[in-house]
Amino acid sequence: MHAGVVSTLKALKGCRVLGLQPLCSYSTAKAAQTHAFVPASLPPEPLEVKKLQDFIFSSRRLFVITGAGISTESGIPDYRSEGVGLYARTDRRPIQHAEFLRSSRARQRYWARNFVGWPQFSSYQPNTAHLALREWEMLGKLHWLVTQNVDALHVKAGSQRLTELHGSTHRVLCLSCGEQMPRAELQELFEALNPTWRAEAQGVAPDGDVFLTEEQVQNFHVPSCNKCSGHLKPDVTFFGDIVSREKVDFVYQRLAESDSVLVLGSSLQVYSAYKFALAAHDRKLPIAIVNIGPTRSDHLAVLKLNSRCGELLPLIVIQ
């Protein structure tokens, strides 16, 4: 089956498959909102709101790209935000794809940290920006949503016209046979294999990661695939890996069907998302960006706003 279609079906079935509860309307659902990992920004000026309102009003088939900045307001830290992102707070860096594949020690370290971080990470909820996008989809304004995030918050919000470009931490796959399981099931296996293992996190990182010492992880046991005994990996694109050609082509097709692009909470530093902004510019599609701080595509945009997505998007009226 086409990878893009698979991605869509996973979004359509996502809440059932992953055991997530969707919140379908920001007018009735209680959204998560916290600013611990959000860079400082001024409230949007009325003129800025009007400019974005006009941009959205003129769009008929809106293509949206979201990044980590849309989820920081749900309490999830990101990598690059000035002053509060992982790179600003520590010298730690995320695991690389090649390291995960070649090193059993790296896999043990990754999964031990993920095991500790999972209860908190899996509990995060969509904020008003996620819920606004779901509302736009329901009203026929949003044609397609591509997220770089692996937190499943768009799935929890109820978005269906969705591609999770870099996958989802809520799914786990076997590197040998491709068998998949919900991440929640793996947590139960971890608990069964490590009944007496305890570790207290020394800090919180993006994507469900936490800080642990080497001594803390050395006795942690990692299960293998129940089907073939292969190595297990979250269904995400690690740094140094690439997004499948089929998924990329699928997103390009959705972009070709669109008439405008809105970038939310992304600096577009990662080329896997930046290339869609380049393609949109080549197609002469208008691009608007809402992100605190500069982005790689500021020079391509007809509108750039330095505002919190969760503060600005609910102000937009869809007619």
Secondary structure, 3 states (H helix, E strand, C coil): CCHHHHHHHHHHHHHHHHCCCCCCCCCCCCCCCCCCCCCCCCCCCHHHHHHHHHHHHHCCCEEEEECHHHCHHHCCCCCCCCCCCHHHHCCCCCCEHHHHHHCHHHHHHHHHHHHHHHHHHCCCCCCHHHHHHHHHHHCCCEEEEEECCCCCHHHHHCCCCEEECCEEEEEEEECCCCCEEEHHHHHHHHHHHCCCCCCCCCCECCCCCECCCHHHHCCCCCCCCCCCCCCEEEEECCECCCCCHHHHHHHHHHHHCCCEEEEECCCCCCHHHHHHHHHHHHCCCCEEEECCCCCCCHHHCCEEECCCHHHHHHHCCCC
